[in-house]
């Protein structure tokens, strides 16, 4: 299993794992989200964390999520 930790713009921990061909993400105290697509797992995890939900409209989370997903996927591919 591969694991990465980063933080949302508000400082919430965002833990990403790759296991059994799927991505999982957990943001702060929210529930873990899983998907075959990393950006989908990230977006779902962020929306499940109540401490982040109130800030979603102030930050372009779609763009931020895509950039984080790209960085993690590049690192994951480089390790293969």
N, CA, C and O of each residue as an XYZ file, in Angstrom:
320
protein
N       0.848     -1.183      0.000
C       0.000      0.000      0.000
C       0.890      1.242      0.000
O       1.904      1.302      0.696
N       0.490      2.213     -0.786
C       1.189      3.497     -0.844
C       0.345      4.537     -0.119
O      -0.884      4.489     -0.169
N       1.007      5.482      0.557
C       0.278      6.500      1.312
C       0.961      7.852      1.186
O       2.189      7.943      1.185
N       0.151      8.901      1.079
C       0.617     10.281      1.009
C      -0.191     11.097      2.002
O      -1.368     10.816      2.231
N       0.435     12.103      2.592
C      -0.265     13.030      3.481
C       0.000     14.441      3.000
O       1.140     14.805      2.712
N      -1.046     15.226      2.915
C      -0.947     16.632      2.569
C      -1.977     17.369      3.419
O      -2.607     16.769      4.289
N      -2.148     18.645      3.177
C      -3.097     19.432      3.960
C      -3.931     20.300      3.030
O      -3.447     20.775      2.002
N      -5.183     20.498      3.402
C      -6.056     21.386      2.649
C      -5.603     22.826      2.893
O      -4.814     23.075      3.804
N      -6.086     23.768      2.098
C      -5.735     25.171      2.346
C      -6.101     25.656      3.749
O      -5.491     26.605      4.243
N      -7.086     25.025      4.402
C      -7.448     25.389      5.779
C      -6.576     24.695      6.820
O      -6.692     24.971      8.014
N      -5.700     23.790      6.368
C      -4.812     23.095      7.290
C      -5.316     21.751      7.767
O      -4.729     21.162      8.674
N      -6.392     21.251      7.176
C      -6.908     19.932      7.560
C      -6.026     18.851      6.930
O      -5.660     18.961      5.760
N      -5.683     17.810      7.693
C      -4.893     16.723      7.104
C      -5.705     15.969      6.060
O      -6.895     15.712      6.241
N      -5.043     15.623      4.971
C      -5.666     14.880      3.886
C      -4.764     13.684      3.604
O      -3.648     13.836      3.108
N      -5.260     12.497      3.927
C      -4.481     11.268      3.783
C      -5.001     10.510      2.569
O      -6.198     10.250      2.446
N      -4.087     10.163      1.682
C      -4.435      9.464      0.447
C      -3.714      8.126      0.434
O      -2.528      8.037      0.751
N      -4.455      7.085      0.059
C      -3.873      5.743     -0.025
C      -4.230      5.108     -1.372
O      -5.297      5.351     -1.935
N      -3.322      4.305     -1.855
C      -3.566      3.504     -3.051
C      -3.520      2.061     -2.599
O      -2.490      1.583     -2.125
N      -4.649      1.359     -2.748
C      -4.687     -0.036     -2.326
C      -5.634     -0.819     -3.227
O      -6.727     -0.360     -3.559
N      -5.201     -1.978     -3.601
C      -6.007     -2.874     -4.435
C      -6.562     -2.189     -5.678
O      -7.710     -2.418     -6.056
N      -5.756     -1.356     -6.309
C      -6.163     -0.712     -7.545
C      -7.145      0.429     -7.394
O      -7.691      0.904     -8.389
N      -7.383      0.881     -6.168
C      -8.317      1.983     -5.914
C      -7.626      3.045     -5.068
O      -6.646      2.775     -4.374
N      -8.161      4.255     -5.146
C      -7.689      5.370     -4.325
C      -8.654      5.570     -3.166
O      -9.868      5.458     -3.335
N      -8.115      5.865     -1.997
C      -8.952      6.265     -0.866
C      -8.381      7.564     -0.315
O      -7.173      7.800     -0.360
N      -9.262      8.389      0.201
C      -8.845      9.676      0.764
C      -9.667      9.954      2.011
O     -10.855      9.641      2.076
N      -9.012     10.547      2.998
C      -9.682     10.928      4.249
C      -9.224     12.334      4.593
O      -8.027     12.611      4.671
N     -10.185     13.211      4.797
C      -9.888     14.602      5.112
C     -10.331     14.900      6.537
O     -11.507     14.754      6.869
N      -9.392     15.318      7.378
C      -9.723     15.683      8.755
C     -10.474     14.584      9.464
O     -10.040     13.432      9.489
N     -11.618     14.950     10.047
C     -12.443     13.990     10.786
C     -13.545     13.382      9.931
O     -14.376     12.628     10.438
N     -13.563     13.701      8.638
C     -14.589     13.168      7.741
C     -14.377     11.692      7.453
O     -13.338     11.120      7.780
N     -15.384     11.088      6.834
C     -15.308      9.680      6.466
C     -14.402      9.494      5.252
O     -14.267     10.387      4.416
N     -13.800      8.344      5.175
C     -12.951      7.999      4.039
C     -13.811      7.847      2.783
O     -14.943      7.367      2.845
N     -13.257      8.263      1.650
C     -13.917      8.119      0.356
C     -13.033      7.267     -0.541
O     -11.807      7.368     -0.480
N     -13.645      6.425     -1.377
C     -12.898      5.575     -2.293
C     -13.408      5.737     -3.709
O     -14.596      5.963     -3.941
N     -12.476      5.618     -4.663
C     -12.827      5.672     -6.077
C     -11.661      5.136     -6.895
O     -10.526      5.092     -6.421
N     -11.948      4.731     -8.120
C     -10.890      4.367     -9.049
C     -10.153      5.620     -9.522
O      -9.009      5.537     -9.969
N     -10.814      6.788     -9.424
C     -10.235      8.061     -9.848
C      -9.812      8.866     -8.623
O     -10.622      9.115     -7.731
N      -8.559      9.266     -8.581
C      -8.037      9.975     -7.420
C      -8.742     11.292     -7.170
O      -9.075     11.592     -6.023
N      -8.983     12.089     -8.202
C      -9.620     13.388     -7.959
C     -11.030     13.237     -7.417
O     -11.488     14.091     -6.659
N     -11.734     12.164     -7.790
C     -13.079     11.910     -7.252
C     -12.985     11.560     -5.769
O     -13.761     12.074     -4.963
N     -12.045     10.695     -5.401
C     -11.874     10.338     -3.983
C     -11.508     11.564     -3.157
O     -12.020     11.740     -2.052
N     -10.620     12.420     -3.686
C     -10.235     13.637     -2.971
C     -11.431     14.567     -2.774
O     -11.661     15.054     -1.667
N     -12.184     14.813     -3.830
C     -13.331     15.723     -3.747
C     -14.370     15.212     -2.757
O     -14.902     15.982     -1.959
N     -14.657     13.919     -2.807
C     -15.638     13.346     -1.875
C     -15.148     13.444     -0.434
O     -15.923     13.781      0.461
N     -13.871     13.153     -0.202
C     -13.325     13.225      1.157
C     -13.395     14.655      1.690
O     -13.749     14.869      2.850
N     -13.060     15.622      0.856
C     -13.096     17.022      1.283
C     -14.515     17.437      1.639
O     -14.729     18.130      2.634
N     -15.475     17.023      0.843
C     -16.873     17.392      1.113
C     -17.464     16.669      2.320
O     -18.496     17.082      2.847
N     -16.821     15.603      2.755
C     -17.290     14.875      3.937
C     -16.763     15.454      5.247
O     -17.237     15.087      6.322
N     -15.792     16.349      5.165
C     -15.222     16.962      6.369
C     -15.935     18.280      6.656
O     -15.813     19.233      5.886
N     -16.657     18.336      7.729
C     -17.452     19.513      8.070
C     -16.606     20.769      8.293
O     -17.097     21.880      8.093
N     -15.358     20.614      8.700
C     -14.497     21.783      8.922
C     -14.077     22.448      7.608
O     -13.678     23.613      7.602
N     -14.164     21.724      6.512
C     -13.776     22.267      5.213
C     -14.990     22.757      4.433
O     -14.896     23.739      3.696
N     -16.118     22.089      4.587
C     -17.303     22.384      3.779
C     -17.662     23.866      3.782
O     -18.047     24.392      2.738
N     -17.554     24.539      4.883
C     -17.901     25.953      4.961
C     -16.973     26.864      4.181
O     -17.320     28.015      3.914
N     -15.802     26.373      3.811
C     -14.820     27.181      3.087
C     -14.765     26.876      1.593
O     -14.047     27.545      0.849
N     -15.516     25.875      1.152
C     -15.418     25.402     -0.225
C     -15.690     26.509     -1.237
O     -15.061     26.527     -2.295
N     -16.595     27.421     -0.952
C     -16.938     28.464     -1.918
C     -15.874     29.549     -2.020
O     -15.832     30.271     -3.016
N     -15.019     29.682     -1.020
C     -13.979     30.711     -1.041
C     -12.716     30.267     -1.761
O     -11.881     31.094     -2.126
N     -12.579     28.992     -1.960
C     -11.383     28.440     -2.589
C     -11.818     27.621     -3.800
O     -12.828     26.921     -3.738
N     -11.076     27.697     -4.892
C     -11.370     26.897     -6.076
C     -10.887     25.474     -5.817
O      -9.802     25.084     -6.248
N     -11.709     24.705     -5.106
C     -11.318     23.355     -4.729
C     -11.207     22.422     -5.917
O     -10.437     21.463     -5.861
N     -11.948     22.665     -6.993
C     -11.804     21.818     -8.179
C     -10.379     21.921     -8.715
O      -9.745     20.907     -9.006
N      -9.890     23.126     -8.841
C      -8.522     23.346     -9.345
C      -7.493     22.802     -8.351
O      -6.536     22.138     -8.749
N      -7.689     23.083     -7.065
C      -6.763     22.626     -6.037
C      -6.718     21.096     -6.009
O      -5.636     20.511     -5.949
N      -7.885     20.443     -6.051
C      -7.966     18.987     -6.023
C      -7.263     18.382     -7.234
O      -6.540     17.394     -7.109
N      -7.476     18.972     -8.397
C      -6.833     18.449     -9.608
C      -5.317     18.558     -9.515
O      -4.611     17.636     -9.924
N      -4.801     19.669     -8.982
C      -3.350     19.829     -8.877
C      -2.754     18.840     -7.880
O      -1.673     18.303     -8.122
N      -3.435     18.590     -6.769
C      -2.968     17.602     -5.790
C      -3.004     16.207     -6.404
O      -2.054     15.437     -6.260
N      -4.098     15.883     -7.088
C      -4.220     14.572     -7.730
C      -3.108     14.370     -8.752
O      -2.505     13.298     -8.807
N      -2.830     15.385     -9.559
C      -1.753     15.280    -10.557
C      -0.409     15.010     -9.898
O       0.348     14.156    -10.361
N      -0.106     15.729     -8.822
C       1.174     15.563     -8.128
C       1.309     14.152     -7.539
O       2.361     13.526     -7.662
N       0.258     13.662     -6.908
C       0.298     12.326     -6.307
C       0.409     11.265     -7.399
O       1.185     10.319     -7.266
N      -0.363     11.415     -8.478
C      -0.303     10.432     -9.563
C       1.076     10.412    -10.228
O       1.557      9.342    -10.601
N       1.718     11.567    -10.381
C       3.082     11.597    -10.926
C       4.052     10.846    -10.018
O       4.868     10.050    -10.483
N       3.950     11.111     -8.717
C       4.829     10.420     -7.763
C       4.569      8.923     -7.758
O       5.503      8.121     -7.731
N       3.301      8.554     -7.785
C       2.929      7.126     -7.797
C       3.488      6.438     -9.052
O       4.036      5.339     -8.969
N       3.346      7.085    -10.201
C       3.834      6.515    -11.470
C       5.354      6.420    -11.489
O       5.904      5.464    -12.036
N       6.039      7.392    -10.902
C       7.499      7.388    -10.872
C       8.047      6.242    -10.030
O       9.142      5.743    -10.288
N       7.278      5.825     -9.018
C       7.715      4.730     -8.136
C       7.510      3.356     -8.770
O       7.987      2.354     -8.239
N       6.816      3.301     -9.881
C       6.508      2.018    -10.513
C       7.567      1.616    -11.456
O       7.471      0.558    -12.078
